Amino acid sequence: MIRVERRETEKSKEAIDSLKREKSKNGSYNTLEVNKALREMFHGKCYICENKQVTSFQIEHLNPHRGNVDLKYDWNNLFLVCAHCNNTKLDRFAPILDCTKENIEELIAFRKKGYFGTDEKLIFDMLDFRIETQNTVKLLQEVYYGSTAQKKMEAAILRRILRKELSEFKEYVREYKEAEEEEKEDLRCLLQQHLKDSSPFAAFKRWLIRDNKEAYPDLFMYIDCGNC
């Protein structure tokens, strides 16, 4: 989970207009315009788990509307989420952090400890102790580990995708560290892509660099660089 800017774009304007129309006739917030705008804004990945290998995206209300019409059709309350995360969250963790308003990576550290074949563990360290942060950490833990038989199976698949993505990223970092200066430029560009907002599991990748800031100061600057 990372900070996502809710920019005003042509797609977002069309989404807001469609929500106004649907609200006036008590229609659906799940319109084509809203889906396109959310997919653009969230870089085609789930805002909770950051997985991009998703076959079933849904529209989620950050704050459960529970019949409140204003919340139901509020563009600022709509988020792009995968079916696994949406069915995990439901309305059981409210309130959670709003990633369009807060820098999540300054409030939660995303780490993976251990190696494949050993006791691997995903750790979400709270750097802030508000109830929203506590609830977000509880949600992330359940998303990545599950609480029912089905959700545990889904979580295992999610962790497998995360492991593969992080392994590839770590290999590029190792190659970068060992490369001669004239060989580093291509790897630097590749790593920059991995640290962008649009990259899957960006929070975990960025915290890997944060935890090794002294070893990779030139890569650390890409974290604050965002989408540059």
Secondary structure, DSSP 8 states (H G I E B T S, - for coil): ---------HHHHHHHHHHHHHHHTT--S--HHHHHHHHHHTTTS-TTT-----S-EEEEESS--TT-HHHHT-GGGEEEEEHHHHHHHTTSS-S---TTTS-GGGTEEEEEES-TTS--EEEEEES--SHHHHHHHHHHHHHHH-SSHHHHHHHHHHHHHHHHHHHHHHHHHHHHHHS-GGGHHHHHHHHHHHTSTTSTTHHHHHHHHHTTTTT-HHHHHHHHHTT-
